[in-house]
Amino acid sequence: MNAPGRWARRLWTHRRRRTLSLRARLTLVATVVATLGLGVGGLVTQTLLERTLLNALDESARSHATDIAALVEADRLTNPLPSSGAAIAQVVDAENRVLASTPGGDQLAPIVTGANMAAARAGEAIEMPGTRLGQTHTFRVVAARADSPDGPHTVIVAVSLAEQRRTADLLKLAAVSVTAGCAVAVGGLTWFITGRTLRPVEELRHGAAEITGTGEGRLLPVPAARDELHRLAVTLNDMLRRLGAASARQRAFVADAAHELRSPLATLRTELEVALAHPDRIDPHETASEALEEVERMARLVDDLLMLARLDERTVEATGTGDLREIADSAARSIPEPRVPVTVETGDPVTVRGDPEALHRMIRNLVDNGVRHASTRVRVAVWPGDDQDGLAELRVSNDGPPVPAGDRERIFERFTRLDDARSRDAGGAGLGLAIVREIARAHGGDVSVENADRDVCFAVRLPRARI
């Protein structure tokens, strides 16, 4: 076959294999393996049985030859010789002259001559065509030495292989039949078992196809058997729950972001419409100032949303290092004209792993939150922590109203503002503390809030850098 023909055949075989189902491929493989195994086993068994039958036939012929040799050595040779079944025996002298034969045997010419006679006298069992004996089937010939008063004689015994060949043919037919039957049975059983085994997989596929991703919260069917498929279904359902929760958070986030953006846009539109409708009654400078304030508010909100998007995509990584005290001091000084004094406790450098820009944003948000709610002061302190856990600690405290215990986790959720901070001027968009927690966790740490010494304290713990 030429090269294009071989490539076409391989391509057809590959495509054929790809079109078969998993159940069909498993059944085909099991059937082929069973057929090969049974075929090889049957061939080996047949070969061993044929060899066993042939050895038994040789032993029977040699036993008959030994009995006749005993008669020769006892000088009790008779003609015709005593027969044993369908065996043909002769006694020849050293000159290959026939001295005696069984009934039906040749009284003149020996059964074998020449090299075959020499091989038989050497103890080999040889095969010869039955035409020398007037038969159509093959004979097996063995010989035995007999020492008589007249000199050494040779007893030759020929037995027919017809019965052995018929037995071998029957064994071959039985082996083929058993192999074919077992292969069919293995194929059918494999088809049935794989069908029952893959039924839960098909149910999982149907269940997955019915999930549309529209937030209906559907789960995959879980098989009753406590096996690998059961664990797979449980794992996939856990993944679907996580994806559903993430999708719900994303939808809520988008809705809250749209709501927060709609408010300044509506304010801008109202101010511009009033300015256009009553140009003689509106101060242009005041209108521009109010519009600029709303634009700045939207810009801050967009910056917060972009930062959260970066944190969600894990693009903020703790790959660099920085002095946490220096970053805290820079973040505190970056607030223009704070409403209350902001003090930063100085001390030795505390080096942490992280993105200095992200850490600056985190501390700035905490200080902004403290300034918004403090009565008289905001304090920022950094401690290196102990050597056991390897965590540095940043504490930003203010003397504002305490955070209720039930709200200490909720305030870190996105677009969350407590009841006393819901105005746009006081509470912002509710993303500052959410960004703080996301940045802290992106750096391998976390943030918590507690009421201590009449102050509200936000504590951030971050891994120290190894120097």
N, C-alpha and C positions, 0 to 999 in steps of 0.2 A: 504494500500500500504506500502511495506517495505521501509526502509531508503534508500537503493540504488536506488529504483525506484523513490522516491521523489527527490533525488539529480539529477538523470538523467532528470526528467521532468523539474526541475528548470534550469538545464544547457541548455536544448533544448529551453526553453522559452527565456532565456537570449541571446542565439545565434540568435534566430529568431528575437528578438527585434533589435539586432545590425545589421542584414542584411537589415532591412527596411530603406528606405530613410526618410529624414526629412519630405518630403511632405506626404509620406504615414503615418508616425507616427502622424503628426498633424491631418491628415484626420481621422485616427483611433480614436484618442483621442476626437476630436470634435464630431464624430459620437456616440461614447460611452457615452460621457457626455450628448449629446442631447437626446439619447435614454433613459438614466436613468432619466433625468429631465422630459421628456415628459411622461415616464412611471409612475413616482411618481405622477406627476400632474394629469394624467388620472385616476390613482387609487384613489386619493383623491377626484377628481371630481365625479367619479362614486359612491364612498361611500356616498358623500353628496347628490347626486341626488337620490340614493336608499333610503336614510334616509328621504329625502323630500317627495318622493312618498309614502313611508310607513306612514309618519305622515299625509299626505293628505288623505290616505285611512282610517286611524284610525279616523280622524276628521269627514270624511263622514259617517262612521259607527256610531260614537257616536251621530252625528246629527240625524241620522235615529232613533237610540235608544231613544233619547230625545223626538222626535216627538211622538213615540208610547207611551212613559211614560206619556206624556201629555194627551193622549187619556185615558190611564188607570186611571189617577188621576181625569179626568173629567167624569169618569164612562161612557165612550163612546167606550169601547173596543168592537171590532168586531172580528169575526172569519170566514174566514181567515183575517189576518192582512193586512193592505195596504203594498204593496211591493215597493221597490226602486231599480230599476235596477236588478242586479243579486244577491242582498243581501238576505239572509235568516234570518228571525227574529222569535223569540219565546217569549212568556210571561209565566213565571213560578212563582208559589207561593213559600212560605217559605219552603214547603215540596218537592220542586223540581218537582211538577206536572205541566205538560204542560196545560196552560189554553187557549192559542191561538197560531196560527202559520201562517206564510205566505204561499201562495199556493206552493206546492212542498216541504214544510217542514214537519218534523216529528211531528205528533199530539200526540204521546204517550211518547217518551223519549226526555229529554232535549239534546241540542247540546253538552254541556259539563257537566261533573259530577265531584264529588269529589274535589280534590285539585284545578283543573282547574276552577271549579265553584266558589270556594272560592277566587281564585286569580282574576277572572273576576269581582266578586262582590266588591273586594277591589279596583277596578279601573285600573287593569293591562290589557294590551292587550296581548293576548296569541295566539300562533299558534297551529293548530291542523290538523291532516291529514284529507283529504276529504273522506276517506272511511266511516266515520260515516254518511256522507250525500250522499253516493253513487257516489262520485266524485273521480277523480284521482289526483287532484292537492290540494295544501295546502290552508287552510282558516285562516283568521285572525278574532279573536273573541273578542268583547268588550261587556260590560254590563252597564245598567243604572238602578238605583233604582226608583221604582214607588210606591207611597203610595196610596192605594185604600181603600174604605170603608171596604173591607174584610180583610185588612191587607197589609203588605209590599209585593210587587211583584218585580220581576226582569225581565227586558227586555234584551234579548240576541240577538245580531246581529252578523252574520258571513258573511264576504265578501271574495270572492275568491282572491288569490294572483297570479293567472295565468297571468293576464294582467301586473301586476307589474313586474313579473319575465321575461316576454317577453320584456318589456321595458328595464329592466336591462341588458338582454342579448344583445339587440340591442346597448345599450350604450357601453357595453364591446367590442363588435365587432367594433363599430365606434372608440373607444379609441385605440384599437390595430391597426386599419387601419391608423388612423391619426398619431399615433406614428411611425409606420413603414414608412409611406410616408414622414413625416417630417425628420426622421433620414436619409432616402435616400437623401432627398433634401439637408439637412445640409452637408452630406458627399460629395455630388457632388459639392455643392457651395464651401465648404472648399477646395476640391481638385483643383477647378478652381482658387480660390483666391490665395491659397498658390503657385500654379504654376506661376501665374502672379507676385506674390510678390517675389518669389525666382528666377525669371528669371534674374534679374540683378546680383544676387549672382552667378548664373551659368556663366553669361558673365564675371564676375570678375575671376571666376575659370579658364575659357578658356584663358582669357588674362594673368593670372599669369602663366599658363602652357606654354604659348608661349614665356615667358621671359626666355632667356637662360643664362643670366648673362655674356654675352660676350662684354658688353659695348655698345650695340646698342642704349641704352637710351629709350627703349620702356616703355610706361606707361599703366596702367589699364584703361579700359573704364569707364567713369563716367556717372552714370544714370542721366537722365534729371530731375527726381523728386527731390525736395529739402527735402529729408528725411534722415533717419539715414544711409541708404546705400550710399546715395550721399556723406555724410560727411565721411563715412568709406573709400570710394574710393578716396576722396580728401586726406585724411590722409595717405592712403597707397601710393598714388602717391608722396606725399611729402617725405615719407620715402624712396621710390625708388630713388627720386632725390638726397636725402642725401647719400644714399648708392652708387649711381652712381658717385656722386662727390668724395666720399671717395675712391671708387675704382679707379677713375681716378687719384686722388692724390697718391694712393698707387702705381699704375703702373708707374706714372712719377717718384716717389721716387725710385722705384726699378731700373728704367732705368738710372736715374742720378747716383745712387749708383754704378751700374755696370760700367757706364762710368768713374766715378771717380776712381774706383778700377782698371779699365783697364789701365789707364795711368801709374801708378807706376809699374804695372806688365809688361807693354810693355818696360818701361825704364830698369827694372831689366833684362828682357830677352835680350834686346839689349846689355847691358853692359856685361852680362855673355857670350853671343855669340861672342862679339868682343874679350873678354879676352881669350876665348878658341881658336879663330881663329888666334889671334896674341899674343901669350904669351910672345914673346920676346920684344914686343913694348909697353905693358901695365904694368903700375905700380900696382902690386897686392894690396898694401895698399890703393891706391887711388880708385881702383875698389871696395874694401870692404867698404870704407867710403861712397861712393856714393850709394852702395847697401843698407847699413845700414840706410842712410837717407831716401831712398824710403820705406824701411820696417817700419821705424818710422812714416812716413807719412801715410802708410796704417793702422798702429796700431791706430793712432789718429782718422782716419776716421772710423775704426771699433768701437772704443770707442764712438764716436759721434752717430753712428747708433744704438748701443745698448742703449745709453741713450734715444734717441728718441723713441725706441721701448718700453722702460720702461714707458716713459711719455704717449705714445699712449695707453698702457694697464692700465694706472692709478695706477701703482705700486709705484709711488712717491707720498706720502701723507704728508700733513702738520699736522703731529701728535705730533711732538716735539716742543721745543722752543730753541732759540739761540739768542745771542747778535749780532745784525747786524753789529755793528762797529767792533767787534772782528773778525767776519767772513770776513769782507771786508779787514781788516788789514792783516789777514792770507793769503787771496787770492792774495793781492798785493805783499806780500813778497815771495810768492811761485814761482814767475816768475824769472828764472835765467838770470841775466845780461840783464835787459831790455834795449832796444835801446834808450829810453828817460827816464828821471826821472819820477817816480810814487810816488805821495804824497797822504797820507790819512789823512784827517782832524780828529783829535781826539775830544772826548767829552764824555758826559754821555752815559751809556749803553742804547741801544734801543733794547728791546726784541721783537722778532717776532715769530709767529707760523710757523713751517716748519721743513724740513729735513736739518740739518746743512750741510751735505755733498752735497746735491743738490744745496743749496744756495751758497756754496763755488764754485761749478762748474759754476753757473750762473755769479757770480762776476768775477771769473777768465776769463770767456769768454769775458766779457765786457772790462776788463783791457787789455786782449790780443788784442782785436779789437782796443782799443785806442792806444796801443803801436804800432800797425801795421800802423796806419794812422796818428799819431801825428807828428807834426814838432819838437816841443821842450819839450812838457810836457803832463802828464796825471794826472788828479786830481780826487780823490774819496772822496765823502762827504756823510754823513748820517744825516738825520733830523728826529726827532720823529714825526713831523707833528702836526696837531691840534687835539683837542679832539672830534671834531664833526664827522669826517669821520673815525677816528680810524686807519689811514693808516700812516705807516712810509715810508720815501722816501730815496732811494739810488740814487745818481747822479754820473755818471762817464763821465767826459768831457775831450776832447783833442782839441788841436789847429790845427787839420788837416783840409783838404778841407771840405767845407760844403756838407751836403747831400741834393740833390735837393728835392723840395717838392713832386714831383711825385714819388720819390723812397723811401719815409720815411716809407711806409708800405711794399713795395716789399722787402726791405732788410731783413725783418724778415721771408721771405719764405725760404723753404729749397733749398739748392744748388743755392742760388742767390748771384751773385757777380756783383758789379757795373763795368762799363767799365774801370775805372782807377784801378781796383783791380782784374783783371782776371788772372794774372799770378799765378802759383802755389805758388811761394815764397811769394807773397804779399797778395793774396786773400784767401788762404786756400781752403777748400772744400765748403765753403758757408753754413755751418751748425751751426756755433757758435751762431749767433744771433737768429736763429730758436730755438735752445736749450734754449736760454735765455728767449724767450717769452713763450715757453711751460712750463718751470719751474716756471716762474712768475704766469702764469694762474693756474698751478696745486696748487699753494699756495694761490689762491684767489685774486691775484693781476694782474698787467699788466705792460707793458713796452712801452715807446714811445721815439721818438727821435726829437730833435729840435735844431735849430741853435740860440745860444744866446751869446752875448758878444764876437763875433768872434771865438767862440768855438762850437764844436759839442757835445751836451749833451744827454746822454742816461739816462732817469729817470725811475726807477722801484719803484712802489708803492705796499707795502705789508701790510696786516693786522697786527696790533700790538697784542701781546699776553696780555691777561688779567691776571694781577697779583693779 
